[in-house]
Amino acid sequence: MKKITINIVMAMLCLIFNSYAQQNKVADPKGNGLQIGQKIPDVMLKNIHNYKAKTAKISDFEGKLLILDFWATWCSPCIAMLPKMDLMQRKFDGKLQFLSVTYQAEKEIIPFLTRFTEKQKAGFTIPSVIEDHDLNLLFPHQQLPHYVWIGPDGIVQAITSDEEINEANITASLSGKTMKKLAVKVDMVSKAPYDREKPLLINNNGGDGQNLIYHSIFAGFSENLGGGGSSGVITSEKGKQLVIFNSSIPWFYKDAYGDGTMKFSNNNRVRFEVRELDKLICGMEGAPALEWMKKGNVFSYELFVPNYMSDQLFQLMKEDLKRIFPQYTAKVELLKVKCMALTRTNRVDKIKTKDPLAKPAIDFNPAGMKLVNVPISAFVDQMQSFYQQSYPMPIIDETQYKDKVDLLIKSSLGNMDDVNAALREYGLEFKEVERKIEMLVISDTKGKPGSDKKEGKKLVN
């Protein structure tokens, strides 16, 4: 559960908020790094992969537009930008230099880049600084991807998200045109300390909560808590605690009716039958998304129960939701929907673990996966919950395979065609079927204002 929880949080922290650039030539008094208009010091870059040398100085790139690409292997938008940057690097050869920068260890990065490069038929030209510390100090940030534009003169031109990385903006920069209209990436950062082991929003989270036996707290949007997310269920000797912060209404129902599992984490397992869907789902990014949050569309929640009530945690949460959101009704129904089912294409067993005594291991990343001595459901769960989050149909397991499996897939887990191509050698395939499965249905409460569904919206993701 801990690993799943971290992935959810990180995935939600990829939400980026933009504002228009204001050049600032005065050093940041809070020590938050270099600002637009300031010159970058000639720092020594160490441990560079895919470059003519293991080290380099910033001055080695003078005369070119240098764009620092802060990334990580767990960040899907970062991975999606790699081939796009490579194409632009080739097009503006000699004038532009992308330099990827990651804090991650060499043992994580090198295998990933090796697999990625193998898939690039024309090779891969972007060098990457591995296990970086210095550049992260110069340009601190909370969310990824994060891009820093440094002009041929070493002056910081812009700090942006991936949306601004395109040929038009690069051409403008190289021609010396103003960058004032380029949107500046602004991180949603925590402005007050928060300890998830203690009650949320009590005395600015300064109360120790030592005498609390039971509490349930609901609050509206708070900039102090940063980007939205869920820390899941925390178990201690005192009891169980569930925390969700700055999240939209569906997230609360997904947690409550999933009973602590990831069953309904994706919208393809949720049916919305509401008139005003835009109050539940934000279809925007950046500054408009932040405004949507501020308009009362996201909430924070904390529930703590003592050990003798721990088995009631999610039932109590459901009761809280009925009180806080009386305009909505949620229930789990068995509905016939289109699904992508993992099936066996033949009876030849090519997946059974080779060593039943081997230590179970699960290794997933955007470029592939490796399973050793684990149930095949581990693969299906990861595909449904993370790597196919945006897939329009639920992903289910129809292999009926009971033994533990070994699987090694070298393909993008975000592309279903690539996954199926890799699965064929194991006699496995995802195929479209129609099945009755449990779906979370969120609807307007009958008799409440706005509950007339004659002209309502109905959506199944």
N, C-alpha and C positions, 0 to 999 in steps of 0.2 A: 504493500500500500504506500509506503514511503516513497519508493521510486516513481510510482504513478503520480503521486501528489506533486512532486517536484516538477515533473514534466508538464502538468497542468499549469502550474504557476508560471513556469518559464514560457510556456506557450502563450499565455495571456499577457505576459510582460512585453511581448513583441509589439503591442499597440503603441503607436508613436503619435505625438501631438506636435503640430507645426505652427509657426507664426512667421511673419515676414521679417527678413534679415535687417538688423540695425548694426552698422559697423561700429565697433567699440575698440578704440585704440588705447583705452586705459586698462591696466591689469586688473583682473578680477579680485576685489578686496576679500572675497570669501575663500580664495585659494582653489577655485573650481577649474583651474587650468587655463590654457591660452584661449584668447578670444579672437574673433574676426578682426583683422587689421593688424595683428601682432605678428612679429617674425618668430619663426620656430628656431630654437637653438640647434646647433650642429651636433645632435646626439649621435652616438655610435649605436648602430643596429646590429644585434647579434643573432646567431642561430637562424639564418635566412635559408629557406628551402626553395629550390627551383630558381636559383640565381647564380651568376658567374662566380660569386664568392660567398663565403659563410657570413661575412660581415660587410657593412657599408656605413657611410655617413650620410646624413640628410643632404649635405652639400654635394654628394655624388650625383644627385638628381636635379641640381640647379640647371635652369634653362628649359626645364620641362614642367608641365602641369603635373603635380604629384597628388594623387588621390589615395588617402589612407582608408582602407576598407577593414573596419573592425568587425570580426565575424566569429562564429563558432559552429561546430558540426551539428549541434542540436537545433540551430536556427534555420528553418526551412526557407524563409525569404533570402537569407544570406546565400544558401546553396543555389537557389534559383538565379541569383545575380552573377555567379561565377562565369558561366559561358557567355553571358552578355558583356561582361567586362572584358573577357578575352577577345571578343570580336572588336570591341572599341579600341582595345590596346593595339590590335593589328592595323586597324584603319588609320589611327593617328600615330603610327609608328615613328619614333624619334621626337614626338612632341608631347606625348602623354605617357605617364607611368602609374599604373595601379600597383599598390603595395598592400597585400592583405596582412592583417595583424590579428593574432589570437593569443589569449592568455593560456590556452590549453596546452597540455604536455605533448611532447614529441611522439610518445607512444600512441596517442589518440589521433594526432593530426597526420602523421606520415602514412599510415595504412589507408586513411580516408582519401588523402590526396593521390596516393598511388592508384587506388581504384577509380577515382574520378578521372585522372589523366588517361587511364587506359580506355575510357569510354569516349574521350575527345579524339576523334580521328586525326585532326590536324595538330595534335599536341596541345599543351597548355602553357601559356606564356607568363602567367601572373606569379610573381614570387610571393612568399609568405613568411612573415616574421613569427616564429614560434616561441611560446613561453615568454611573451613580452611583458615587461613591467613598466619601462620608461615611457613609452608612447601612451599607455593607459593613464599614467600620471599626468602627462601633458594635456590629454584630452579625455577627462573622466566622463563616463556615461553610464546609464542604467539599462537601456534597452538596445537591442540589436535588430537590424544592421545599423551601423553608425559610420558616416563618411566625413572625412575632413579634406577639403580642397586646399592645396598649398600651391601658390603661383610660382612661376619660374624664378621670381626674386626671393622666394622663401617666406612670403607673407601669407598668412591664413586668409583665404578668400571666402570660404563658406564652410558651414557644418550642417550636413543635410541627412535626410533619410534616403532610401533607395529610389524613391519616386523622382528625385531630381537628377539621378545618374542616367543621362541620355545624350545622344549625339548633338542635339541642338544646344544644350547647355554647355557641353564641352567645347563646341565650336565657338560659342559666345565668349567663353573664358579665354580660349587661345587667341581670339581676335582682340582681346583687351576691353571688351564691352563690360559695362557695369554689372555687378552681381547683386545689386540691392533688392531685386525682385525675386531672388532665389529663396525659397522657403527654408527657414532654419529649423533644424530638428531640435525640439525641446522635450527633454525627458520628464515624465511624471515621476518625481523622486519623493521619497518619504521626507516630510518636513518636521516630523516629530518621531521620537523613538517609539517603537512598538514591540512588545514582547508577547508572542502568541501564547505563552504559558500563563499569562495573567489576563484579568478581565479587560475587555475592549472598551476604550473611550471613557474610562472612569478616572477622573483627576488626571487627564492627559496620559492615561495608562500608568500613572505613578503609584496608584493604590496596589497593595500587595495581594489583596483578595484572599488572605489567609483564613478568614472566618466565614467565607461564603460557602454555603451548602448547595445552593441551586440558584442559577440565574439565567435569564434570557434577555438579550439586549438587541434592539433593532434601531438602526440609524440610517439617515440619508447619506448622500454623497459627501465624502470628506477628502479634500486635497491632501491632507496630512498622511493618508494611507497609501498614496501612490496609485499605480495601476491596479485594476481589479484582479481578483484571484481567490482561490480557495486553498486553505492549508490542510483541509481534510480533518479527520478525527484524531485527537491527541488523547492517549490513555496514560493516566498516572495513578499513583496509589490513592489519590483522592477521588478519582472518578474519570468521566469522559467529557471532552470538550470539543465542540465543532465550531469552526470559524470560517466565515465567508465575508470578503470585504469588497466594496465598490463593484458589485456585480449586478447584472440585469436579473429581472424576476424569474425567467426560466431556469437560471442556475440553481435557485433555491428548490424549485420543484424537482429538478433532476437529481439533486443530492438526497432530498427527503424520500422520494418514491423509488430511488435506486437503492435505498437502504445501505448506503455506504459503498456501493459498487459503481463501476463505470457504465452500467447497463444503458442508461439514457443520456450519456454525456454528449453525444452528437445529435444534431437536429434531425438526422435521418431516422432517429428512433422516437421522434416527437411529432405529434399532430397538433397544430394550432387551429382552433376554431373560435376566432375572435374578430371583432369588428376593427379594432385599432391595433394592428400587428406592429406598427412602428413604435408602440410603447413597450414592446417586449423584445424586439430585435432591432439593433442599430445597423443600418446598411451603409454607414459612413466611416471614414477614417480621419485621423488628424484632428485639427481644431474643431470641425463640425461634430466629431464624435465626443469630444470633451464637452461641448455645449449641450449635446444630447444627454450626457451624464448629469450635468448640472441642473437640468430641467426636471429632476425628480424621477429619473428612470433607472437609477441604480441605488443599491442599498447595502448596508453592512449588518452582519448578524453574528451573534455569539450565543451559544447554548452550552451551559455546563450542568451536568447532573452527577450526583454522587454514585458510587459503585452499585449501591442497591437498586438504583434506577437505570443503570446503564443499558439494559435491554429495551428501555422505553425511549431511547434517544431520538430515533427517527419518527416515532409516533408523536412525540411531543413537538417535534419540529413541524410535522404536518398540521397539528392543531394550532401552532403559532401562525402558520401561513394562512389558515382559514380566518384568523382574527385580523392579521395585518393586511391581507389582500382579499377581502370579501367579494370583490368584483370578479374574481376568477375561481374556477373549479378545476381540480386536477384529479385524474384517476388513471389507473393502468387497465388497458383493455386488450383483449386478444383480437387482433385485426389481420385481415389478409392484405399483404403488401408485397411489392416486388423487392427481392433481396439478391445479394450476391453471395452464393453459397460455395464454401470450399468443399469440393467433392473429390472422390478417387476415380480416376479414369480407367483403372484396371485393378485386378486383384493381386498383382505382383507387389510384394511388400518391399519398398525401397526406402522406407523412412524409419523403421524400427531402430532404436538406439543400439549401437554396436557394443556398448558397455553399460549394462544395467547398474553397475556399481559406481559409475562415474559421477562426479559432483555435478548436480544440475546447474546449467549456465544458460543465460539469455543475454545476447548482445545484439542490440538494434541500433542502426544509424540510418540516415537518409540514403546511403549508398548500398545498403544490404543488411543482412542479418545472419546470426548463427545461433542455433539452438542445440543444446546437448542434454540428452536425458531428461526432457520435460514433456508435459502433455502438449498435443498439437493445439489445444485451446489457447495456449500462451501466444502462439503466432496469430491466431484469429483475433484474440482480444487486442493485441497491439495494433493490428491493421485497422480494426474498427475504432479504437479509442484515440489513436494518434496519427498514423501515417495516411489514413484515408478519412480524415475528419470531414472533408468537404464532399465526400462521395454522396451522390443523391440517394443511394439505397443502403440499407443496413447490411452489414457483413456478418454471416452466420457460418457455423460449422455443421456440415452434413456428412463428414467422413465416417462417423461412427467408430472412429479408431480409438481403442482403449489403451494400447501400450504407449510407453514413452518414446519420443522420437529424437532423431538427429536431423537437422536441416541446415544447409549452407546456401544462402541466396545472395548472388552478387548482381543486384539490380536496384533501381530506384524504387523504394517502397511506396512512393507517392504516385506511381504510374501503374495502373492495374494491368495494362497490356504487357509491360516489362515484367511484372511479377508473375503473370501467367506463363510467359515464355520461360522464365527461370524454373517454374514449378513442374513443367512437363517432364523433366528427367526423373522426377520423383513420383510420377503417376498421379499428380494433383492438378486441380484446376478450379478457379473461381468461375462460376457460371450463373447467369440470371435465372431465378426461379420465382415463383409466387407462393408464399407461405403465410400461415397464420402465426404471428409472433406477438409478444407483448409489446405494446406501444404506450408511451405516456401521452395522454390527451389533455391539453390545456384549453379550456373554453371559458367564454363569458358565463357568469353565474346567472341563471334564469331569474327574471324578476328584477335584476339590477339594471341601472341606467346603462344604455348602450349594449344590452344583451340580445336585442332583436337580431337574429342571424339571417333574415330574409335577404339582406344585401351584405351579409358578412363575408369575411375572408376565411378560406380554408386552405391550409398548406400542409403538405407532407414532404419533408426533406429526405 
